[in-house]
Amino acid sequence: DVIQLYADHGASEQFHSEFKTDMDIERLPSGKFATNALVLGLSVLACNILRWIGQNGLLGSKSPKRSKAQRRRIRTVMQELMYVAARIIKAARTIKISFGRGCRSLQAFDAVYRKLAYG
């Protein structure tokens, strides 16, 4: 039983390391427990949202071409969908987001937006 439980220890360590490094919380910001608990709680919420976006936006047929994988790291999700250059345009009482012509993440971004906006 002990050997079976230890077999998946590496995956747990990988998730822990990814959470700390990709969310940039290697060192907590305060000496106060309540403040650090709030930072960790918000980091967990942001991590879960980014993980959901990665599962729904970067693993489909419309995702940017990368190697086949079952999941994407949080940093990959941020690089592919969050750090995309865009322009916000206000015209005719509407707000639009304009991406560049060569944006390879546009279809993945659109798929995540449609899933969130329209269910």
Summary of the structure (lengths in Angstrom):
residues: 119
radius of gyration: 18.1
end to end distance: 42.7
largest distance: 65.4
contacts: 263
relative contact order: 0.11
helix: 56%
strand: 10%
